[in-house]
């Protein structure tokens, strides 16, 4: 007989905005678009830490643009813009 599906965790999607007062977001990534963008580290007491971002979190979009459709230079440029 078929077994019930197993749940391996919960996925939470949040929309966050770094305003003009944020000079640095405070995280490093393991890879750049168009690859999957996974947070590698989060700096203590940074904007990212205040938003409860943690290593292993995945960025899906920046300013409405999907990471999978973004170039590396576009990502780096967007990371400097505010609001982000």
mmCIF file of the C-alpha atoms, coordinates in Angstrom:
data_MODEL
# 
_entry.id   MODEL 
# 
loop_
_atom_site.group_PDB 
_atom_site.id 
_atom_site.type_symbol 
_atom_site.label_atom_id 
_atom_site.label_alt_id 
_atom_site.label_comp_id 
_atom_site.label_asym_id 
_atom_site.label_entity_id 
_atom_site.label_seq_id 
_atom_site.pdbx_PDB_ins_code 
_atom_site.Cartn_x 
_atom_site.Cartn_y 
_atom_site.Cartn_z 
_atom_site.occupancy 
_atom_site.B_iso_or_equiv 
_atom_site.pdbx_formal_charge 
_atom_site.auth_seq_id 
_atom_site.auth_comp_id 
_atom_site.auth_asym_id 
_atom_site.auth_atom_id 
_atom_site.pdbx_PDB_model_num 
ATOM 1  C CA . UNK A 1 1  ? 0.000  0.000  0.000   1.00 0.00 ? 1  UNK A CA 1 
ATOM 2  C CA . UNK A 1 2  ? 1.247  3.534  -0.715  1.00 0.00 ? 2  UNK A CA 1 
ATOM 3  C CA . UNK A 1 3  ? 2.669  5.455  2.215   1.00 0.00 ? 3  UNK A CA 1 
ATOM 4  C CA . UNK A 1 4  ? 1.865  9.035  3.080   1.00 0.00 ? 4  UNK A CA 1 
ATOM 5  C CA . UNK A 1 5  ? 4.211  11.650 1.607   1.00 0.00 ? 5  UNK A CA 1 
ATOM 6  C CA . UNK A 1 6  ? 7.033  12.626 3.942   1.00 0.00 ? 6  UNK A CA 1 
ATOM 7  C CA . UNK A 1 7  ? 7.645  16.209 4.763   1.00 0.00 ? 7  UNK A CA 1 
ATOM 8  C CA . UNK A 1 8  ? 11.301 17.243 4.862   1.00 0.00 ? 8  UNK A CA 1 
ATOM 9  C CA . UNK A 1 9  ? 10.863 20.782 6.101   1.00 0.00 ? 9  UNK A CA 1 
ATOM 10 C CA . UNK A 1 10 ? 9.081  24.003 5.389   1.00 0.00 ? 10 UNK A CA 1 
ATOM 11 C CA . UNK A 1 11 ? 9.843  26.525 2.684   1.00 0.00 ? 11 UNK A CA 1 
ATOM 12 C CA . UNK A 1 12 ? 9.193  30.108 3.656   1.00 0.00 ? 12 UNK A CA 1 
ATOM 13 C CA . UNK A 1 13 ? 9.188  32.828 1.019   1.00 0.00 ? 13 UNK A CA 1 
ATOM 14 C CA . UNK A 1 14 ? 9.561  36.402 2.230   1.00 0.00 ? 14 UNK A CA 1 
ATOM 15 C CA . UNK A 1 15 ? 9.788  39.721 0.445   1.00 0.00 ? 15 UNK A CA 1 
ATOM 16 C CA . UNK A 1 16 ? 12.339 42.040 2.037   1.00 0.00 ? 16 UNK A CA 1 
ATOM 17 C CA . UNK A 1 17 ? 13.413 45.578 1.191   1.00 0.00 ? 17 UNK A CA 1 
ATOM 18 C CA . UNK A 1 18 ? 16.776 47.142 1.997   1.00 0.00 ? 18 UNK A CA 1 
ATOM 19 C CA . UNK A 1 19 ? 16.091 50.875 2.030   1.00 0.00 ? 19 UNK A CA 1 
ATOM 20 C CA . UNK A 1 20 ? 18.424 53.763 1.243   1.00 0.00 ? 20 UNK A CA 1 
ATOM 21 C CA . UNK A 1 21 ? 19.685 53.771 4.848   1.00 0.00 ? 21 UNK A CA 1 
ATOM 22 C CA . UNK A 1 22 ? 21.280 50.320 4.318   1.00 0.00 ? 22 UNK A CA 1 
ATOM 23 C CA . UNK A 1 23 ? 24.858 50.745 3.085   1.00 0.00 ? 23 UNK A CA 1 
ATOM 24 C CA . UNK A 1 24 ? 25.687 47.004 3.147   1.00 0.00 ? 24 UNK A CA 1 
ATOM 25 C CA . UNK A 1 25 ? 23.231 44.131 3.300   1.00 0.00 ? 25 UNK A CA 1 
ATOM 26 C CA . UNK A 1 26 ? 25.650 41.905 5.202   1.00 0.00 ? 26 UNK A CA 1 
ATOM 27 C CA . UNK A 1 27 ? 25.702 38.574 3.433   1.00 0.00 ? 27 UNK A CA 1 
ATOM 28 C CA . UNK A 1 28 ? 27.974 36.619 1.111   1.00 0.00 ? 28 UNK A CA 1 
ATOM 29 C CA . UNK A 1 29 ? 26.821 34.175 -1.537  1.00 0.00 ? 29 UNK A CA 1 
ATOM 30 C CA . UNK A 1 30 ? 28.223 30.830 -2.651  1.00 0.00 ? 30 UNK A CA 1 
ATOM 31 C CA . UNK A 1 31 ? 27.529 31.422 -6.353  1.00 0.00 ? 31 UNK A CA 1 
ATOM 32 C CA . UNK A 1 32 ? 26.195 34.071 -8.712  1.00 0.00 ? 32 UNK A CA 1 
ATOM 33 C CA . UNK A 1 33 ? 23.342 34.085 -11.231 1.00 0.00 ? 33 UNK A CA 1 
ATOM 34 C CA . UNK A 1 34 ? 22.250 32.463 -13.369 1.00 0.00 ? 34 UNK A CA 1 
ATOM 35 C CA . UNK A 1 35 ? 23.204 29.668 -10.928 1.00 0.00 ? 35 UNK A CA 1 
ATOM 36 C CA . UNK A 1 36 ? 21.239 29.161 -7.726  1.00 0.00 ? 36 UNK A CA 1 
ATOM 37 C CA . UNK A 1 37 ? 22.177 32.006 -5.339  1.00 0.00 ? 37 UNK A CA 1 
ATOM 38 C CA . UNK A 1 38 ? 22.608 30.557 -1.845  1.00 0.00 ? 38 UNK A CA 1 
ATOM 39 C CA . UNK A 1 39 ? 23.719 32.642 1.127   1.00 0.00 ? 39 UNK A CA 1 
ATOM 40 C CA . UNK A 1 40 ? 27.113 31.432 2.330   1.00 0.00 ? 40 UNK A CA 1 
ATOM 41 C CA . UNK A 1 41 ? 27.467 33.710 5.341   1.00 0.00 ? 41 UNK A CA 1 
ATOM 42 C CA . UNK A 1 42 ? 25.536 36.396 7.182   1.00 0.00 ? 42 UNK A CA 1 
ATOM 43 C CA . UNK A 1 43 ? 27.381 39.091 9.102   1.00 0.00 ? 43 UNK A CA 1 
ATOM 44 C CA . UNK A 1 44 ? 26.311 39.490 12.731  1.00 0.00 ? 44 UNK A CA 1 
ATOM 45 C CA . UNK A 1 45 ? 24.317 42.663 13.495  1.00 0.00 ? 45 UNK A CA 1 
ATOM 46 C CA . UNK A 1 46 ? 23.922 43.413 9.767   1.00 0.00 ? 46 UNK A CA 1 
ATOM 47 C CA . UNK A 1 47 ? 20.717 44.229 7.902   1.00 0.00 ? 47 UNK A CA 1 
ATOM 48 C CA . UNK A 1 48 ? 20.583 40.586 6.733   1.00 0.00 ? 48 UNK A CA 1 
ATOM 49 C CA . UNK A 1 49 ? 20.933 39.325 10.319  1.00 0.00 ? 49 UNK A CA 1 
ATOM 50 C CA . UNK A 1 50 ? 18.189 41.708 11.476  1.00 0.00 ? 50 UNK A CA 1 
ATOM 51 C CA . UNK A 1 51 ? 15.942 40.191 8.782   1.00 0.00 ? 51 UNK A CA 1 
ATOM 52 C CA . UNK A 1 52 ? 16.790 36.724 10.168  1.00 0.00 ? 52 UNK A CA 1 
ATOM 53 C CA . UNK A 1 53 ? 18.490 35.573 6.975   1.00 0.00 ? 53 UNK A CA 1 
ATOM 54 C CA . UNK A 1 54 ? 20.806 32.617 7.517   1.00 0.00 ? 54 UNK A CA 1 
ATOM 55 C CA . UNK A 1 55 ? 23.445 30.674 5.607   1.00 0.00 ? 55 UNK A CA 1 
ATOM 56 C CA . UNK A 1 56 ? 21.678 28.294 3.260   1.00 0.00 ? 56 UNK A CA 1 
ATOM 57 C CA . UNK A 1 57 ? 18.845 30.686 2.406   1.00 0.00 ? 57 UNK A CA 1 
ATOM 58 C CA . UNK A 1 58 ? 18.211 31.044 -1.331  1.00 0.00 ? 58 UNK A CA 1 
ATOM 59 C CA . UNK A 1 59 ? 17.613 34.323 -3.163  1.00 0.00 ? 59 UNK A CA 1 
ATOM 60 C CA . UNK A 1 60 ? 14.850 33.953 -5.738  1.00 0.00 ? 60 UNK A CA 1 
ATOM 61 C CA . UNK A 1 61 ? 14.491 37.507 -7.052  1.00 0.00 ? 61 UNK A CA 1 
ATOM 62 C CA . UNK A 1 62 ? 16.024 40.970 -6.814  1.00 0.00 ? 62 UNK A CA 1 
ATOM 63 C CA . UNK A 1 63 ? 13.859 43.980 -7.641  1.00 0.00 ? 63 UNK A CA 1 
ATOM 64 C CA . UNK A 1 64 ? 11.340 41.722 -9.374  1.00 0.00 ? 64 UNK A CA 1 
ATOM 65 C CA . UNK A 1 65 ? 13.900 39.968 -11.589 1.00 0.00 ? 65 UNK A CA 1 
ATOM 66 C CA . UNK A 1 66 ? 14.308 36.211 -11.242 1.00 0.00 ? 66 UNK A CA 1 
ATOM 67 C CA . UNK A 1 67 ? 17.840 35.065 -10.434 1.00 0.00 ? 67 UNK A CA 1 
ATOM 68 C CA . UNK A 1 68 ? 17.698 32.369 -13.100 1.00 0.00 ? 68 UNK A CA 1 
ATOM 69 C CA . UNK A 1 69 ? 17.231 35.067 -15.757 1.00 0.00 ? 69 UNK A CA 1 
ATOM 70 C CA . UNK A 1 70 ? 19.871 37.440 -14.403 1.00 0.00 ? 70 UNK A CA 1 
ATOM 71 C CA . UNK A 1 71 ? 23.484 37.858 -15.476 1.00 0.00 ? 71 UNK A CA 1 
ATOM 72 C CA . UNK A 1 72 ? 26.368 38.082 -13.046 1.00 0.00 ? 72 UNK A CA 1 
ATOM 73 C CA . UNK A 1 73 ? 27.053 41.794 -13.845 1.00 0.00 ? 73 UNK A CA 1 
ATOM 74 C CA . UNK A 1 74 ? 23.351 42.604 -13.483 1.00 0.00 ? 74 UNK A CA 1 
ATOM 75 C CA . UNK A 1 75 ? 23.255 40.932 -10.048 1.00 0.00 ? 75 UNK A CA 1 
ATOM 76 C CA . UNK A 1 76 ? 26.362 42.787 -8.853  1.00 0.00 ? 76 UNK A CA 1 
ATOM 77 C CA . UNK A 1 77 ? 24.935 46.091 -10.061 1.00 0.00 ? 77 UNK A CA 1 
ATOM 78 C CA . UNK A 1 78 ? 21.539 45.487 -8.424  1.00 0.00 ? 78 UNK A CA 1 
ATOM 79 C CA . UNK A 1 79 ? 23.201 44.629 -5.107  1.00 0.00 ? 79 UNK A CA 1 
ATOM 80 C CA . UNK A 1 80 ? 24.463 48.230 -4.971  1.00 0.00 ? 80 UNK A CA 1 
ATOM 81 C CA . UNK A 1 81 ? 21.034 49.810 -5.607  1.00 0.00 ? 81 UNK A CA 1 
ATOM 82 C CA . UNK A 1 82 ? 18.579 50.957 -2.954  1.00 0.00 ? 82 UNK A CA 1 
ATOM 83 C CA . UNK A 1 83 ? 15.868 50.258 -2.353  1.00 0.00 ? 83 UNK A CA 1 
ATOM 84 C CA . UNK A 1 84 ? 16.713 46.653 -2.989  1.00 0.00 ? 84 UNK A CA 1 
# 
